[in-house]
């Protein structure tokens, strides 16, 4: 990575972390509740120090160490779910990182960012789960997020380090394949996507193993269809 490759993007960094808490109405444990940090935190291979996930089978781990959710997406959610508009604020969808100016249309799988002293890489889109509906007490928000590609994305950590609110966040290397999060989600949501396209995306070395398997499995299923 050379100085000439650096791209600067305006925006204030906000970091969020939280502990596992009961999620109404059934009080199942969840890590979706996050609080904005007011001091630097260590960004380790498994995420922010002090941040917890309830179900480690589907949340957290090295390939989903940090979740970034576009701050601008909240406006679309507020328009669609006006009854809970006051609750739709950065951090409320369980993200760890919020920075204005970045969204699914300009972030690519494999892009590398500087976050404070840490270096992180986009690994996969987020897959929204049912807990979002429970978190806001509404039906259909999870499906809306999926249908409109308003998912955010995950990072793996390439270099551990301290990061703080209001600190540095910039893309320092853009993946040459330019597979945006939006494009990947659009292809995935197609009724019958081209199996060769799925296999081509699955061959990307920077995509998380979980998504590689998903894409390969679906390609195989499609090839068996008449």
Secondary structure per residue as TSV (DSSP state, phi and psi in degrees):
chain	resnum	aa	ss	phi	psi
A	1	X	-	360.0	122.2
A	2	X	-	-105.8	162.1
A	3	X	G	-58.6	-33.9
A	4	X	G	-67.1	-20.7
A	5	X	G	-87.3	-7.6
A	6	X	-	-68.9	139.1
A	7	X	B	-123.7	126.4
A	8	X	-	-96.0	138.5
A	9	X	-	-133.2	127.3
A	10	X	-	-69.3	157.1
A	11	X	-	144.5	145.3
A	12	X	-	-94.7	130.1
A	13	X	-	-78.0	129.2
A	14	X	E	-123.6	130.1
A	15	X	E	-109.4	144.2
A	16	X	E	-131.0	141.7
A	17	X	E	-147.3	160.8
A	18	X	-	-165.7	166.0
A	19	X	-	-101.4	166.1
A	20	X	-	-71.3	131.2
A	21	X	E	-136.0	159.7
A	22	X	E	-66.9	137.1
A	23	X	E	-107.1	113.8
A	24	X	T	-62.2	156.1
A	25	X	T	-90.6	-9.0
A	26	X	T	-100.3	0.9
A	27	X	T	59.0	33.8
A	28	X	E	-75.7	142.9
A	29	X	E	-65.3	139.6
A	30	X	E	-150.8	148.7
A	31	X	-	-104.4	18.8
A	32	X	-	-72.4	-21.2
A	33	X	-	-81.7	115.7
A	34	X	-	-122.4	153.4
A	35	X	E	-123.1	139.2
A	36	X	E	-64.7	135.8
A	37	X	-	-85.9	143.8
A	38	X	S	-112.1	9.6
A	39	X	S	-148.8	162.3
A	40	X	-	-60.8	151.8
A	41	X	E	-134.4	154.9
A	42	X	E	-79.2	128.8
A	43	X	E	-98.4	105.3
A	44	X	E	-103.5	-179.4
A	45	X	T	-62.4	-24.4
A	46	X	T	-106.5	11.0
A	47	X	E	120.0	-165.0
A	48	X	E	-72.2	138.1
A	49	X	T	-60.3	132.7
A	50	X	T	90.1	-7.4
A	51	X	-	-90.4	140.4
A	52	X	-	-125.7	153.2
A	53	X	-	-128.0	143.1
A	54	X	S	-80.7	-46.4
A	55	X	-	-112.8	96.3
A	56	X	T	-72.8	-5.6
A	57	X	T	-70.9	-30.8
A	58	X	T	-124.7	-6.9
A	59	X	S	-128.2	150.8
A	60	X	-	73.4	-171.1
A	61	X	S	93.7	169.5
A	62	X	G	-58.9	-33.5
A	63	X	G	-83.7	-10.8
A	64	X	G	-133.0	48.5
A	65	X	S	-68.9	-38.9
A	66	X	E	-134.6	138.7
A	67	X	E	-111.9	124.7
A	68	X	E	-107.4	131.6
A	69	X	-	-119.9	129.0
A	70	X	-	-61.5	125.9
A	71	X	T	-60.0	-33.6
A	72	X	T	-68.1	-19.9
A	73	X	H	-67.0	-23.8
A	74	X	H	-64.3	-29.1
A	75	X	H	-64.4	-42.6
A	76	X	H	-64.3	-40.9
A	77	X	H	-66.1	-38.1
A	78	X	H	-65.4	-37.3
A	79	X	H	-66.0	-35.9
A	80	X	H	-84.2	-25.9
A	81	X	-	-132.8	65.9
A	82	X	G	-65.7	-20.6
A	83	X	G	-66.9	-22.5
A	84	X	G	-119.6	27.1
A	85	X	G	-57.6	-35.5
A	86	X	G	-69.0	-22.0
A	87	X	G	-90.3	-12.0
A	88	X	-	-87.4	82.2
A	89	X	-	-130.4	154.1
A	90	X	T	-49.8	134.5
A	91	X	T	100.4	-20.6
A	92	X	T	-77.0	-13.3
A	93	X	T	-97.9	13.8
A	94	X	-	85.4	12.6
A	95	X	-	-74.9	157.4
A	96	X	S	-97.6	-20.0
A	97	X	E	-140.1	131.7
A	98	X	E	-132.7	125.0
A	99	X	-	-144.4	122.6
A	100	X	T	-64.6	147.0
A	101	X	T	103.7	-14.4
A	102	X	-	-114.3	135.7
A	103	X	-	-150.6	-172.9
A	104	X	T	-64.4	-19.1
A	105	X	T	-84.2	-20.2
A	106	X	T	-123.2	8.9
A	107	X	-	-114.5	130.9
A	108	X	B	-111.8	150.0
A	109	X	T	-57.7	129.5
A	110	X	T	94.7	-12.0
A	111	X	-	-59.7	142.8
A	112	X	E	-114.2	133.2
A	113	X	E	-124.8	150.4
A	114	X	E	-94.6	124.4
A	115	X	E	-123.8	97.9
A	116	X	T	60.9	-126.3
A	117	X	T	-87.8	-9.3
A	118	X	E	-88.6	156.3
A	119	X	E	-121.9	126.5
A	120	X	E	-129.8	155.4
A	121	X	E	-132.6	135.6
A	122	X	E	-65.7	125.3
A	123	X	E	-112.3	-30.2
A	124	X	E	-174.2	161.0
A	125	X	E	-70.9	160.5
A	126	X	-	-82.8	143.6
A	127	X	-	-103.3	110.5
A	128	X	-	-66.6	143.5
A	129	X	-	-120.5	172.5
A	130	X	T	-59.2	-21.6
A	131	X	H	-64.0	-21.9
A	132	X	H	-64.7	-44.5
A	133	X	H	-59.5	-43.5
A	134	X	H	-66.6	-38.0
A	135	X	H	-59.4	-39.2
A	136	X	H	-102.1	-5.2
A	137	X	T	68.0	33.6
A	138	X	-	-131.2	159.7
A	139	X	S	-104.0	137.7
A	140	X	S	99.8	-6.8
A	141	X	H	-69.0	-41.0
A	142	X	H	-58.6	-45.7
A	143	X	H	-66.7	-38.3
A	144	X	H	-62.0	-44.7
A	145	X	H	-61.1	-43.1
A	146	X	H	-65.9	-49.0
A	147	X	H	-63.0	-32.2
A	148	X	T	-101.0	4.9
A	149	X	T	66.4	30.5
A	150	X	-	-98.4	53.2
A	151	X	-	-95.7	-25.8
A	152	X	-	76.5	-167.2
A	153	X	E	-154.6	169.5
A	154	X	E	-111.9	155.6
A	155	X	E	-118.5	146.9
A	156	X	E	-96.7	158.5
A	157	X	E	-103.1	118.9
A	158	X	E	-88.5	-31.5
A	159	X	E	-142.6	123.5
A	160	X	-	-73.5	156.4
A	161	X	E	171.9	175.4
A	162	X	E	-82.4	142.2
A	163	X	E	-138.2	146.7
A	164	X	-	-136.2	160.2
A	165	X	T	-60.2	137.3
A	166	X	T	78.1	5.2
A	167	X	-	-85.3	-162.9
A	168	X	-	-79.5	135.4
A	169	X	E	-147.7	115.4
A	170	X	E	-152.9	150.5
A	171	X	E	-80.4	127.1
A	172	X	E	-109.9	-11.2
A	173	X	E	-155.8	126.5
A	174	X	-	-98.7	131.4
A	175	X	-	-63.6	134.5
A	176	X	T	-67.1	-22.3
A	177	X	T	-77.8	-18.5
A	178	X	-	50.6	45.3
A	179	X	-	-88.2	94.2
A	180	X	B	-66.5	157.7
A	181	X	H	-59.2	-41.1
A	182	X	H	-60.0	-46.1
A	183	X	H	-64.4	-42.5
A	184	X	H	-61.3	-44.7
A	185	X	H	-65.6	-38.1
A	186	X	H	-63.1	-45.2
A	187	X	H	-63.5	-43.2
A	188	X	H	-63.1	-34.9
A	189	X	H	-80.7	-10.0
A	190	X	S	-60.5	146.5
A	191	X	T	-61.3	-47.2
A	192	X	T	-137.1	78.6
A	193	X	-	-66.4	160.0
A	194	X	-	-67.1	120.8
A	195	X	H	-57.0	-36.0
A	196	X	H	-64.9	-36.3
A	197	X	H	-65.4	-43.7
A	198	X	H	-60.3	-42.6
A	199	X	H	-68.8	-33.6
A	200	X	H	-65.4	-43.0
A	201	X	H	-66.3	-40.6
A	202	X	H	-61.7	-22.6
A	203	X	T	-79.1	-6.5
A	204	X	-	-66.2	122.9
A	205	X	T	-69.4	-16.1
A	206	X	T	-94.3	-4.4
A	207	X	S	-80.6	143.2
A	208	X	-	-62.9	147.3
A	209	X	H	-56.3	-33.3
A	210	X	H	-61.5	-45.5
A	211	X	H	-73.8	-31.8
A	212	X	H	-58.9	-45.4
A	213	X	H	-65.0	-43.8
A	214	X	H	-57.4	-45.6
A	215	X	H	-67.5	-43.6
A	216	X	H	-64.8	-43.0
A	217	X	H	-61.7	-42.0
A	218	X	H	-69.6	-37.5
A	219	X	H	-60.6	-42.4
A	220	X	H	-63.7	-41.8
A	221	X	H	-62.8	-43.0
A	222	X	H	-64.6	-36.4
A	223	X	H	-67.6	-21.8
A	224	X	H	-86.2	-10.9
A	225	X	-	-75.5	148.7
A	226	X	-	-68.8	360.0
